[in-house]
Amino acid sequence: MIETGGYCIKNSALTDTPFLAVYPDIVTENIARLVALFSDISQIRPHVKTHKCLQVVNLMLEAGIQKFKCATIGEAEMLAQAGSRDILLAYQPVGPKIQRFVDLIIKYPLSKFSCLVDNESSAQELSDTACRANIVIAIWVDLNVGMNRTGVKPQSEGKALFMFCVSLPSIRILGLHAYDGHITDYQVSVRHSQATSSFEQVRKLTDELSQMGFKQLRITAGSTPTINFYSQFKDVECSPGTFIYWDRHYQALYPELGFKTAALIVTRVISKPATDTVCLDLGYKAISSEGAPDERVNFLQFPEAVIFSQSEEHLLVKVPGSEINIGDTLLGMPHHIGRTCNLYDSSTFVVENRIMGSWKNTGRKR
């Protein structure tokens, strides 16, 4: 049995490690917390890239959430299989992905799919492919509000791209998309100030387009750190992702959001090369490994543990003054849960402190 930090797994002894343990009751609490932050549930469009799990989508559908956002064709198909009726692929399909996206639209007629566009060439190719398939593709004009990753500048390029897309025969514009993943400051006032500046660009473009007769445009914006900012706008959909499982990084930066950790890594000591050093079965293949060594995982039983080396299959940790034996099981809170989930085909779910089965991370498949 493992019991620490309010988490307990009574029947972990026969389960192989490493594995990702998910607590459905906490997932449900996090969903309820998210819904409570908004005055209208239609403002919520959760991103599924963090969990990639059909059962988690079902929990959100049961809570009344109808719209979803995803990053891959595989995630989009998972949402359609769950019965989601409104699916935004927050990615601009290019190359073979255009036909894959069209095939998805045809295969799941009960789901309304849409995607992003940030240039005329891609918009034209989408329209041409849709025309050959005798369908119309719904799109969102992707705006760059500071992330500098995708999108067009709202004021200098946004209107021109919008009007070009309007001219295409097999494209239907739903609205504007603005991802603000660059806004991550731990201070609420700073985040809200930055979000205000970022969102003003979107508002100006929306107002200008409205004056030209385009009055039913929707806006999808934000991420988990800016939930509280966008929740005040009833005409804006917000797309948080990490909220669903939470992680060490967000727990440290955004405690005011009130979400709880719903997914942990379970690992075992496989060797003890020194009295104050243990080797765990938690290599690059089992835990997100970007950033510094201390940005991997936090061990609940030993918060003072220091990670100093990692390879494909091993993680070396110094734990001074603690009695840890070979075969002992540790619970770890991932620093970045999204990239960690992507390493696992499935998650082990824990109910009433017991492992009850597994959930496939269906959206992980390309």
Long-range contacts (C-beta under 8 A, 24 or more apart in sequence): 2-266, 2-329, 2-330, 2-331, 4-300, 4-301, 4-331, 5-300, 5-301, 5-331, 7-264, 7-300, 7-331, 8-353, 9-266, 9-331, 9-350, 9-353, 9-354, 9-355, 10-353, 10-354, 11-354, 11-355, 12-266, 12-329, 12-355, 13-329, 15-266, 15-348, 15-355, 17-266, 17-267, 17-268, 17-281, 17-329, 18-265, 18-266, 18-267, 18-268, 18-280, 18-281, 18-282, 18-286, 18-287, 19-265, 19-266, 19-344, 19-347, 19-348, 20-263, 20-264, 20-265, 20-266, 20-340, 20-341, 20-344, 20-346, 20-347, 20-348, 21-263, 21-264, 21-265, 21-266, 21-331, 21-347, 21-348, 21-349, 21-350, 21-355, 22-53, 22-245, 22-262, 22-263, 22-347, 22-348, 22-349, 22-350, 22-359, 23-262, 23-263, 23-349, 23-350, 23-351, 24-55, 24-59, 24-262, 24-349, 24-350, 24-351, 25-351, 26-260, 26-261, 26-262, 27-56, 27-59, 27-244, 27-245, 27-262, 28-59, 28-63, 29-260, 29-262, 30-243, 30-244, 30-245, 30-246, 30-259, 30-260, 30-262, 31-59, 31-60, 31-63, 31-65, 31-244, 32-63, 33-243, 33-257, 33-258, 33-259, 34-227, 34-240, 34-243, 34-259, 35-63, 35-64, 35-65, 37-227, 37-228, 37-231, 38-231, 38-238, 39-231, 39-234, 40-234, 41-65, 41-66, 42-66, 42-67, 42-237, 43-230, 43-231, 43-233, 43-234, 43-236, 43-237, 43-238, 44-237, 44-238, 45-69, 45-86, 45-88, 45-220, 45-237, 45-238, 45-239, 46-239, 46-240, 46-241, 46-243, 46-244, 47-71, 47-90, 47-223, 47-239, 47-240, 47-241, 48-75, 48-78, 48-79, 48-241, 48-363, 49-75, 49-241, 49-338, 49-363, 50-241, 50-242, 50-244, 50-245, 50-337, 50-338, 50-341, 51-244, 51-245, 51-341, 51-361, 51-363, 52-78, 52-341, 52-342, 52-361, 52-362, 52-363, 52-364, 53-341, 53-347, 53-359, 53-360, 53-361, 53-362, 53-363, 54-78, 54-81, 54-82, 54-359, 54-360, 54-362, 54-363, 55-349, 55-359, 56-244, 56-359, 57-82, 57-84, 58-82, 67-237, 69-220, 69-239, 69-241, 70-363, 72-363, 72-366, 73-97, 73-100, 73-101, 73-104, 73-366, 74-362, 74-363, 74-364, 74-365, 74-366, 75-363, 76-101, 76-104, 76-113, 77-104, 77-108, 78-362, 78-363, 79-111, 80-104, 80-107, 80-108, 80-110, 80-111, 80-113, 81-108, 81-362, 83-110, 84-111, 85-110, 85-111, 85-112, 86-111, 86-112, 87-111, 87-112, 87-113, 87-114, 88-113, 88-114, 88-115, 88-140, 88-177, 88-220, 89-113, 89-114, 89-115, 89-116, 90-115, 90-116, 90-177, 90-179, 90-239, 91-115, 91-116, 92-116, 92-117, 92-118, 92-119, 92-122, 92-142, 92-150, 93-122, 93-126, 94-122, 94-125, 98-125, 98-126, 98-129, 99-129, 101-137, 102-129, 102-130, 102-133, 102-135, 102-137, 105-133, 105-135, 105-137, 106-133, 106-135, 112-138, 113-137, 113-138, 114-138, 114-139, 114-140, 114-174, 115-139, 115-140, 116-140, 116-141, 116-142, 116-150, 116-151, 116-177, 117-141, 117-142, 117-161, 117-165, 117-171, 118-142, 118-144, 118-150, 118-151, 118-152, 118-161, 119-152, 119-161, 120-161, 120-164, 123-161, 123-164, 123-165, 123-168, 123-171, 124-168, 126-170, 126-171, 127-168, 127-169, 127-170, 127-171, 128-170, 130-170, 130-171, 131-169, 131-170, 135-170, 136-170, 136-171, 136-172, 137-170, 137-171, 137-172, 138-172, 138-173, 138-174, 139-165, 139-171, 139-172, 139-173, 139-174, 140-173, 140-174, 140-175, 140-176, 140-177, 140-218, 140-220, 141-165, 141-173, 141-175, 141-176, 141-177, 142-177, 143-176, 143-177, 143-178, 143-201, 143-202, 143-205, 145-178, 145-179, 145-180, 145-198, 145-199, 145-201, 145-202, 145-221, 146-180, 146-182, 146-183, 146-194, 146-198, 147-179, 147-180, 147-181, 147-182, 148-182, 149-179, 149-181, 150-179, 151-177, 151-178, 151-179, 154-178, 154-201, 154-202, 154-204, 154-205, 155-201, 155-204, 155-205, 158-205, 159-205, 159-208, 159-209, 162-205, 162-209, 162-214, 166-214, 173-214, 173-217, 174-217, 174-218, 175-217, 175-218, 175-219, 175-220, 176-202, 176-205, 176-206, 176-217, 176-218, 176-219, 176-220, 177-219, 177-220, 177-221, 178-202, 178-219, 178-220, 178-221, 178-222, 179-221, 179-222, 179-223, 179-239, 180-221, 180-222, 180-223, 180-226, 181-223, 183-223, 183-225, 183-226, 184-225, 184-253, 186-252, 186-253, 186-254, 188-228, 188-256, 191-225, 191-226, 191-229, 192-226, 192-228, 192-229, 195-222, 195-226, 195-229, 195-230, 196-229, 199-229, 199-230, 224-250, 224-254, 224-257, 225-250, 225-253, 225-254, 227-257, 228-256, 228-257, 241-338, 242-337, 242-338, 245-337, 245-341, 246-337, 247-333, 247-334, 247-335, 247-336, 247-337, 247-338, 247-340, 248-297, 248-298, 248-333, 248-334, 248-335, 249-295, 249-335, 249-336, 251-333, 261-333, 263-334, 263-337, 263-340, 263-341, 263-347, 264-300, 264-331, 264-332, 264-333, 264-334, 265-297, 265-331, 265-332, 265-333, 265-334, 265-340, 266-329, 266-330, 266-331, 266-332, 266-348, 267-315, 267-329, 267-330, 267-332, 268-327, 268-328, 268-329, 268-330, 269-324, 269-325, 269-326, 269-327, 269-328, 269-329, 269-330, 270-314, 270-326, 271-326, 272-324, 272-325, 272-326, 273-316, 276-318, 276-319, 276-320, 276-321, 277-316, 277-317, 277-318, 277-319, 278-316, 278-317, 278-319, 278-324, 279-314, 279-315, 279-316, 279-317, 280-314, 280-315, 280-316, 280-317, 280-330, 281-313, 281-314, 281-315, 282-310, 282-314, 282-315, 282-332, 283-310, 283-311, 283-312, 283-313, 283-314, 283-315, 284-310, 284-311, 284-312, 285-312, 285-313, 285-343, 286-343, 287-315, 287-332, 287-334, 287-340, 287-343, 288-334, 288-335, 288-336, 288-337, 288-338, 288-339, 288-340, 288-343, 290-336, 290-339, 291-335, 291-336, 295-335, 295-336, 296-334, 296-335, 297-332, 297-333, 297-334, 297-335, 298-332, 298-333, 298-335, 299-330, 299-331, 299-332, 299-333, 300-330, 300-331, 300-332, 300-333, 301-330, 301-331, 302-330
